[in-house]
Amino acid sequence: MSTSGMMPLVEKTVLSEAQQALLSRRIGELGLKIEGTPLEPLIAELYVELERAGLGFKPKCYLADEWGCPQGVPVIGIPFYLASRELSELEGLLTSVEAETEEETLMYLRHEAGHAFNYAYRLYAKREWRRLFGRYSQPYRDDYKPSPFCARFVRHIPGWYAQKHPDEDFAETFAVWLAPGSDWQRRYADAPALAKLTYIQRVARRYGHQTPVVTDETKDAPVESLTMTLAEWYGMSGGAETTACELPQVLNEDLRAVFPAEKGQPAIDVLRPLRGPLLEDLYRWTGLNRRLLRALVDDLFRRVDALGLKIEPESADARLISLATLTATLAMNYRYTDRFVRL
């Protein structure tokens, strides 16, 4: 689950000389490792949580190109940038999505531990697993269409991620079951998702201290195998994937309604620092592809700037709520019609 891939920003990103120099280096030659970094105690915390939950299973972790377990292999890949404070900062600057906090990193570790536990004991091949979660062989799609707030699924990673695929459903359910203080029995007491959580409880007790069936530790895209430079990784050498967002001009009138003031501070100056939080909230509640959300928000911000729209300090909160509502409506329109605006 990578957030990498540089997209155009509303405001040009200014990098220091040290960051510019870092971009020219090949990832596999940076000498990155987990030992001695903030990742090490977080992985140790994951192992403590697994042990407290009655699981002797402790999946090995390694630095990779993104979050994930190789298909069917019970090991955990962690994005390489999390092993370096400088790289984590660069990740936030170049993707407009801040690198994972310690709390978020633990969330992802629990999720990936769910995949690893599933693979280690081949639970996905068992009849009850298929009955509860679906077919593991079901096609895996990045652009899935979730049903927000559906009570058949737990909530853990933003974007209704449990609805992406049966394998993700299991991993998300495992993460909720494992997380200390999640109080899942109460939270999901009246939800169909409770049956999945109680299943996790049963299989954890059954297989908790059994030797894994799968012991393969083949890594997928380990950090030492990444030969591209950081500049190439972030798409700064001309290969970045971009997404066009051509909204009709009529939306200019909607933006004027959101920011009707004739005097005041330029609205774009207020909006720029809020771009990241807005994108994260949109992703959390709509589940729409991050790339599309960036394209949508950037187009709206460019229009606000080009139109010279103003915002008065005393009405700023109301104006921002109005813009967030407009943007969420456009995003959900895309979710269910494949268009931000139907022409």
C-alpha positions in Angstrom: 0.0 0.0 0.0 2.2 2.8 -1.2 1.6 6.5 -1.2 4.5 7.1 -3.5 4.2 8.8 -6.9 4.6 12.5 -7.2 1.6 14.6 -8.2 1.5 18.3 -9.2 1.1 20.6 -6.1 -0.8 23.8 -6.0 2.4 25.4 -4.7 5.8 24.4 -5.9 7.7 22.3 -3.4 11.0 23.8 -2.3 13.7 21.3 -1.4 16.9 22.0 0.5 20.3 21.3 -1.0 20.6 18.1 1.1 17.3 16.9 -0.1 18.2 17.7 -3.8 21.4 15.7 -3.3 19.5 12.8 -1.7 17.2 12.6 -4.8 20.1 11.6 -7.0 21.0 8.5 -4.9 19.8 5.0 -5.7 17.5 3.6 -3.1 19.2 0.2 -2.9 22.5 2.0 -2.1 21.3 4.1 0.8 22.2 1.4 3.3 18.7 1.4 4.9 17.9 -1.1 7.6 15.3 -1.6 10.4 17.8 -2.0 13.2 18.4 1.2 15.2 15.5 3.1 13.7 12.1 4.0 15.2 10.7 1.0 13.3 12.5 -1.5 15.6 10.5 -0.8 18.8 7.2 -0.7 16.8 7.9 -4.1 15.4 8.7 -5.3 18.9 5.4 -3.8 20.1 3.6 -5.8 17.4 5.3 -9.0 18.6 4.2 -8.2 22.2 0.6 -7.7 21.0 0.6 -11.0 19.2 2.0 -12.8 22.2 -0.6 -11.2 24.5 -3.3 -12.3 22.1 -2.1 -15.9 22.4 -0.1 -16.1 19.2 3.4 -17.5 19.1 3.6 -16.5 15.4 5.9 -13.6 14.8 6.2 -12.7 11.1 9.6 -11.4 10.0 9.7 -7.8 8.7 11.9 -6.2 6.0 12.2 -2.9 4.1 10.5 -2.9 0.8 9.0 -0.6 -1.9 5.6 -0.5 -0.1 3.5 -2.0 2.6 2.5 -5.6 2.0 3.1 -9.3 2.2 4.2 -11.2 -0.9 1.2 -13.3 -2.1 1.0 -16.4 0.1 4.2 -15.6 2.0 4.0 -14.8 5.8 6.5 -11.9 5.9 5.9 -8.2 6.2 7.3 -5.5 3.8 7.6 -2.0 5.2 8.1 1.1 3.1 11.8 2.0 3.0 11.2 5.7 3.7 10.1 4.8 7.3 13.6 3.7 8.2 14.9 7.3 7.8 13.6 10.6 9.2 15.0 12.4 6.1 13.2 10.1 3.7 10.0 10.3 5.7 10.1 14.1 5.5 10.8 13.9 1.7 7.9 11.5 1.3 5.6 14.1 2.8 7.0 16.9 0.7 6.8 15.1 -2.6 3.5 13.3 -2.3 1.6 15.8 -0.1 0.7 12.8 2.1 2.7 12.8 5.3 4.7 9.7 6.1 3.0 7.4 8.6 3.1 8.4 12.3 4.1 5.7 14.9 0.4 5.1 15.6 -0.4 4.7 11.9 2.7 2.4 11.4 1.4 0.1 14.1 -2.0 0.1 12.4 -0.4 -1.1 9.2 1.8 -3.6 11.0 -1.3 -5.2 12.6 -3.0 -5.3 9.2 0.0 -6.9 7.5 0.3 -9.3 10.4 -3.2 -10.4 9.6 -2.2 -11.2 6.0 0.9 -13.1 7.3 -1.2 -15.1 9.8 -3.7 -16.0 7.0 -0.8 -17.1 4.8 1.1 -19.0 7.5 -1.8 -21.3 8.1 -3.5 -21.2 4.7 -6.7 -20.1 6.4 -7.9 -18.7 3.1 -8.3 -22.2 1.7 -10.7 -23.3 4.4 -14.4 -23.5 3.9 -15.4 -21.3 6.9 -13.0 -18.6 5.8 -14.5 -18.5 2.3 -18.0 -18.4 3.8 -17.2 -15.4 6.0 -14.8 -13.4 3.8 -15.4 -14.7 0.2 -13.1 -16.3 -2.4 -9.4 -15.5 -2.0 -9.0 -16.0 -5.8 -11.4 -13.1 -6.4 -9.8 -10.5 -8.8 -7.9 -7.8 -6.9 -8.8 -4.3 -8.0 -7.3 -1.0 -6.8 -10.3 1.0 -7.9 -12.9 -0.8 -5.7 -16.3 0.7 -4.9 -17.0 0.4 -1.2 -20.4 0.9 0.5 -19.6 3.5 3.2 -20.6 2.5 6.8 -21.5 -1.1 5.7 -21.8 -3.0 9.0 -20.6 -6.2 7.4 -17.0 -4.9 7.6 -14.8 -3.5 10.3 -13.2 -0.1 10.1 -9.5 0.2 10.5 -7.4 1.7 7.6 -9.2 4.7 6.1 -11.1 4.4 2.8 -13.3 1.4 3.9 -10.3 -0.8 3.0 -11.8 -4.0 4.3 -14.2 -3.9 1.3 -11.4 -4.0 -1.2 -10.9 -7.8 -1.3 -11.6 -10.8 0.9 -7.9 -11.0 1.8 -8.0 -7.3 2.9 -11.3 -8.0 4.8 -9.5 -10.7 6.9 -6.4 -8.6 7.5 -8.5 -5.6 8.6 -10.6 -7.8 10.9 -7.5 -9.3 12.4 -6.1 -5.8 13.0 -9.2 -4.7 14.8 -9.2 -7.9 16.9 -5.5 -7.5 17.8 -5.4 -3.8 18.6 -5.2 -3.2 22.4 -8.2 -1.5 23.7 -10.2 -1.8 20.5 -13.2 -3.2 22.5 -14.4 -5.0 19.4 -17.0 -7.0 21.3 -18.9 -3.9 22.2 -18.2 -1.8 19.1 -19.5 -4.5 16.7 -22.1 -6.1 19.1 -25.0 -5.4 16.7 -23.1 -5.7 13.4 -22.6 -8.7 11.1 -18.9 -8.0 11.2 -18.9 -9.5 14.7 -19.1 -13.0 13.2 -15.8 -12.4 11.5 -14.2 -11.1 14.6 -15.3 -14.1 16.7 -13.9 -16.3 13.9 -10.5 -14.6 14.3 -10.7 -15.3 18.0 -11.4 -19.0 17.4 -8.7 -19.6 14.8 -6.2 -17.7 17.0 -6.9 -20.0 19.8 -6.7 -23.0 17.6 -3.5 -22.2 15.7 -1.9 -19.8 18.2 1.1 -22.0 19.1 1.1 -24.4 16.2 4.0 -24.5 13.8 3.1 -22.5 10.6 2.2 -24.6 7.6 4.0 -22.1 5.3 7.5 -21.1 6.3 8.6 -19.5 3.0 10.3 -16.1 3.6 10.8 -15.0 0.0 10.7 -11.2 -0.1 9.0 -9.0 -2.7 10.9 -5.9 -3.9 13.3 -5.7 -0.9 15.0 -2.3 -0.5 18.4 -3.6 -1.6 16.9 -4.6 -5.0 15.6 -1.1 -5.8 18.0 0.3 -8.4 16.1 3.5 -9.3 17.1 6.9 -7.8 14.8 8.6 -5.4 14.1 11.2 -8.2 12.9 8.4 -10.5 10.9 6.9 -7.6 9.0 10.1 -7.1 8.5 10.6 -10.8 10.7 13.6 -11.1 12.4 12.3 -14.3 9.4 12.6 -16.5 7.8 9.3 -15.7 5.2 10.4 -13.1 1.7 9.1 -13.6 -0.7 12.0 -13.7 -4.5 12.3 -13.7 -6.4 14.9 -15.6 -9.4 16.5 -13.9 -11.4 18.6 -16.3 -14.3 20.0 -14.4 -16.9 22.1 -16.3 -16.7 25.8 -16.0 -20.1 26.0 -14.3 -18.3 24.9 -11.0 -16.7 28.3 -11.0 -20.1 29.7 -9.9 -20.3 27.1 -7.2 -16.9 28.2 -5.9 -18.0 31.8 -6.0 -21.0 30.8 -3.8 -18.6 29.1 -1.4 -16.4 32.2 -1.3 -18.7 35.2 -1.9 -16.7 37.8 -0.1 -15.5 40.8 -2.2 -12.8 41.7 0.4 -10.6 39.8 2.7 -7.6 37.4 2.5 -7.0 35.4 -0.7 -8.8 32.2 -0.1 -6.0 30.2 -1.7 -3.6 31.3 1.1 -5.9 29.8 3.7 -6.5 26.6 1.7 -2.9 25.7 0.8 -1.9 24.5 4.4 -5.2 22.5 4.6 -4.7 20.5 1.4 -3.1 17.5 3.1 -5.7 17.2 5.8 -8.5 17.7 3.3 -7.1 14.9 1.1 -6.8 12.5 4.0 -10.3 13.2 5.2 -11.7 12.7 1.7 -9.9 9.4 1.4 -11.1 8.3 4.8 -14.7 8.9 4.2 -15.1 8.3 0.4 -12.6 5.6 -0.3 -11.9 7.2 -3.6 -8.4 6.6 -5.2 -5.9 9.1 -3.8 -4.7 10.0 -7.2 -8.1 11.1 -8.3 -8.7 13.0 -5.1 -5.5 14.9 -5.6 -6.5 15.8 -9.1 -9.9 17.0 -7.9 -8.6 19.1 -5.0 -5.8 20.6 -7.1 -8.2 21.6 -9.9 -10.5 23.3 -7.3 -7.6 25.1 -5.7 -6.3 26.3 -9.0 -9.7 27.7 -9.8 -10.0 29.4 -6.4 -6.6 31.0 -7.1 -7.4 32.0 -10.7 -10.7 33.5 -9.8 -9.1 35.6 -7.1 -11.7 34.5 -4.5 -11.5 36.0 -1.0 -12.3 34.9 2.5 -13.2 37.0 5.5 -11.6 35.9 8.8 -14.8 36.0 10.7 -16.5 33.6 8.3 -13.5 31.4 7.5 -14.7 28.3 9.4 -18.1 28.3 7.6 -16.5 28.8 4.2 -14.1 25.9 4.8 -17.0 23.6 5.8 -18.8 24.6 2.7 -15.8 23.8 0.5 -15.3 20.5 2.2 -19.0 19.6 1.6 -18.8 20.6 -2.1 -15.6 18.6 -2.6 -17.0 15.5 -0.8 -20.1 15.7 -2.9 -18.1 15.7 -6.1 -16.0 12.8 -4.9 -19.0 10.7 -4.0 -20.5 11.6 -7.4 -17.4 10.0 -9.0 -17.6 7.1 -6.7 -21.0 6.1 -8.0 -21.1 7.5 -11.5 -17.4 7.5 -12.6 -17.7 11.2 -13.2 -17.2 14.2 -10.9 -19.9 16.0 -12.9 -22.2 14.4 -15.5 -22.4 16.5 -18.6 
